[in-house]
Structure formats: C-alpha cells, structure tokens
C-alpha cells in the first residue's frame, strides 16, 4: 500500500504568491511585473502548479521560459508539472521594450524504503527488522505505535512485539514537500515460560524440597529440565519438584506446538540455621530466684560466622515495649515487668526457627481495701491488706494510724491524709501501696454579712441538727461568744470566722462566716480657708468634701471636742488656741448609715510683741518719739491689745499711767519733760482669745 499526500493546496483563482520584477537599467524601469501562483512554489514530484502574472501595464505580449515546460509559452496563465527544481522566467513586452521577472520552484522526491516483509509471523520474544536495503538518509521517518520498537525515528528499527500488531511508517522528504505512508503487519505466536520463584528459590536443609512452578503459553508445549542429576521428580513437565542436597541452578527449555522455543533459569538455594545457646545476665535474685519489676536484663546467644549465614536475621516478641533494643538485634536488653516468655525468631531465607526464654518476675500486686475512702473527721477506717508473701511491713506517716508494722491498721485522722505501706514481696522485691483517707467537713450554711466598721452585727446560722458550736479565727476576740451559734461580731475590717459543730451523725461540720464592712467614701476631707495657719481670735472657713456626697443633715462640727455647728457642709469656726492645739472635726453618717470622722489641725497664730529698750522723745528726726510695744504681725489683727501701761522712774515715781496707750509714753512727766534716765515699765496685754500677758522691763530715755 503506497499513497502520496500533498502538503499544501491552493485555489487556482487566488494569487497567493507574487514575485517582484527584475528590471535591468536599460529596460522599462517604470514597469512593475510579478509572477503569481496558486500554491507555494515547493512541490513534490508529480505535482502541478499554475502560474500567472500581475502588472501595472497591459503587455503587448509575454513569454514563459524554459518553454519546454509550457504547452503554450505565450499564455497569460499556464499549468506546469516540473520533474526537478527550476527557475521560471517571464518576459514582458510593451511598446517594443522588454521587462523580465523570475520565480524559483523547488521539487522534492523521496524513495520509500522496502519492507522486509509485508506480513510476517514471529515467535514471542523474537525480533525482526522491518526494512531492508539502502534508505534515503535525507528523509524523515516516523513509526507508530511505539510498542516493541527499538527506535521510532529511524528507517529500520528492530521490532519485538508481544502481540499481533500493525506498524505504520510515515516518510517525509527533507523539505517536507513529499509525504508517503505504508504499513506492515506482524503476527506474534505465543511463546512464554516463566519460573514463578524468580531468579532464586530458597529451601532449608530440614525441608529441601521445592516445586518449580511455571507460567507458560501456549498449552500443548513440551518441556525439558536440566540438570539430569536425579534431583527432579520429572524433567518433562512444566512444574517439577526439586529435592536438593546443595545449591543448584535449574534450566527449563520449552517448545511450542508452532515450533517456538523459550527458556528460563532458577537457582534453588539450600540454607540452614546455626545452633544457639542462650544466657541471661544478670542471674535472678538469690532470695526468690526471680527478677523484680524494673530490673534490666540482657539475653545473650552464642555468636555465629556471618560468612556462613550472610542472610541470617532476627526478630523478637513480645511487642510490649519491655525490649529496650532494636527488635532486629541478636542480643537484647529488656526491662523486667511481668513474668513472660521472650521469643526470638531466627530466619535465614527459607529457614526459620523460634527460641523462647522465660523471665520470671515477682508480681508486686497487693490486694487491699480500701484504696481511697471518704469519712468524717476522726472517723476510724479499717485497712485490710492481704499479707501473702509480704514481710518488713512499715506504714507512714505514723501519726493517726493504730500500728505501723501490721497489715490491717485502723486510721483515724482529722484532715485528708495519704498513708503509704512499704514492704518486701517474696522477701525479694520492695513493694508499696497507698491509702488516701479523704476527710470531709459537711458545710454549715452561714449567710455572709456586711456592717459598718465597729458596729456589732449578729451572725445568723442555720443550726438545726447541730451541737457543740465552737468559733475560731484570727480575730475571734471580736465575737461576743465563741461557744454559741449566733454571736455578735464587732469588726473594723473584713473578717472571717470559722464555726465547728457536730451534726446528728456525730460528724464534725464546718462553716465560715464572712463579716464584711462597708468601705469608707473614696474621698473624705476638710478644706480650709485661708489656710492651715489662722490668727487666733479670727474665723476659718471649713468645708467638708466627700464622694459619694454625705447628707448635710448628718454633719456635726467640733472644735477641740466641743460641738460648734451642725447641719451645714461649710462651717465658720473661730480659732482660739495658740500653736497646733486647734483640732477641727466633722462627724457624719455616710450613704450606708455608717459613722465617719475626719479631722484637721489648725495652727493658731498669736500676736508677736517687741518692746524698744531706748527712745528719744523730742528728737529732730521725728523717729522713736514715743515708747510703746510694737506688734510685728499687726496686719493679721484688728485693734490694740494693751489694757494697762505704766512707767516708773528709778525712785519709784509713776511717770506714765495709761495716758494714751495708742501712742504710748511721750517722755513727759506731768507737764515737764522727764530727764534722760532709765525707766521701768509694766504693760498688760489681753490677747484676742481673752488671755492676758505681762510685758516687763526697762527703757532708756535719751535727749
């Protein structure tokens, strides 16, 4: 089967290609002529192409060259079938002048290779070359399908199909203008035998027999096995049984009914296992000939020659985590937990054995009751322990238990306690158990309370069914009684009291009374004007500032403990005491009805007196004309403080007696000027708070 396929086809009436004018300088330079074609000027041999032209002038005549290709070399359109590549020239004549243009046409040819056979039959697994002889090395080759082909891009691949198949060959010329397709069919005759054991079959010396099972096709084939050494039960069947004394290679030769031949090979390998002896290190404990849980033990076996047993591998059981090494190790370390067998699997290909080593471990289990219990305070609990195989019993802690070296003690405690018994099991391994006695105190319901600081409040207890009350706590002294159910508590801060009593079953019960106090106002202070220093005899303005705001009706003001004002938030209070002896206090009830007190200390400022020790009445500078006491802080006070002012001369004569206390003594004695001398004075002062003071001394009169 051979067929040509054209790569490109063009409509005749459509000019797809134009070739430009080649115009020498001595020809018509202004004439434009080009050749048109109905397809690409690349042809496969035997294909035709139609030529025409386009021009900007109408010619008088034209001529195509080479003329041998044209039926009419002067026709405006012409179809030619060139057998080789050629240069087409168009001569264009106009008004006696000549214009030429040309077109190159490439023609490809291919030589399709010769098939070895059109249709052929081969045995399965055989190969056949599909092409014979020389081939066109410039062409391109493509085979399909690819199954069984050594190369799909060469002319002559080796085909080794496994089933009937048709191969299709596509050949293309070097330029791609020519393409041919052909095919060849191959029938494959069944011819397969496979020993299912693979390359090697393994047997052990204790059972050296193996059946060499094969898979083959077709039915009706004949077989022959080698060697003929008597190890095969039948050399002429598909799957004989071999009994070997040493490692042996077996060959099978199969012939099909169609005469096809197939072969396969297998090695039957004979293996064995070494003899093992085991040792456990360390030995069991002498006291009981057992191990204790947690003991670390190593199981050893004698070494073997790995050159004789290169494929020998190991595995261990049980898989409970007690084996601490890799399960593939020959020797392993274990942590003893329970009595059990440790089994090692020894495998050398087809040879497999299991060896077991029993590790006897003391059972640390102890039967006892109870493990945990809930009781009332000081309620006895009987512990029962099975003493079988136990010795050296010791309980701890010792407090609250009837005996520390017996298996069945009685426990009596007032708080939750865990007791531990330690002993020796089978006089070999330490063992311990724990018993937790959970002591509960049934709750006594007591409602929480809140009160004002220092204000007694009664604790209310639902005491029905309870007896023998007893109160305790860090501030138990703040209770009116400690052996009653409902005492009065007087506290200044939040306080907790614990009540202990016994219910109808005699179980100690407990309750907690929380006595809270109302917090003071977040702001409580006295602001004063003009300041915290006020002249005695004058008033200060005192304002109570609080948050939350205190009701004004509840405010009472005190000065040095004496009530001076009430029902006002701002009080005007006179300061009477000198120094820091002025305490202003505001008492009130806050929004919760709790009494609150805030105080401020005011410094009372008194007049400061200075008496000159010399004066010069009648002096020309008009300074120091009068003798009188001077108040240095007089700007703080109103009025004079002098209530009695007397001056005497050295003979005891009274020379000044309250004549003008505002100005003082002017240095005259009666109507005459007193002589210069030293005089004695006594001045009585009355302070703004009514208290009196005497100023005594002498003064020198100068003139």
Helices and strands as residue ranges (DSSP letters): E 3-6, E 17-19, E 21-22, E 33-37, E 42-44, E 49-55, E 61-65, G 67-69, E 78-80, E 86-94, E 97-108, E 114-115, E 119-123, E 128-129, E 131-132, E 140-144, E 158-159, E 165-172, E 178-189, E 192-195, E 200-204, E 209-211, E 214-217, E 222-226, E 241-243, E 248-255, E 261-271, E 278-281, E 296-301, E 312-317, E 332-335, E 340-348, E 351-359, E 368-369, E 372-376, E 381-382, E 384-385, E 390-396, E 410-411, E 417-425, E 429-440, E 442-443, E 449-451, E 457-458, E 467-472, G 476-478, E 488-489, E 495-502, E 508-517, E 523-529, E 533-535, E 539-547, G 552-554, E 556-559, E 562-566, E 570-574, E 579-589, E 595-605, E 609-611, E 614-615, E 629-631, G 634-636, E 642-648, E 654-657, E 668-669, E 672-673, E 677-686, E 692-701
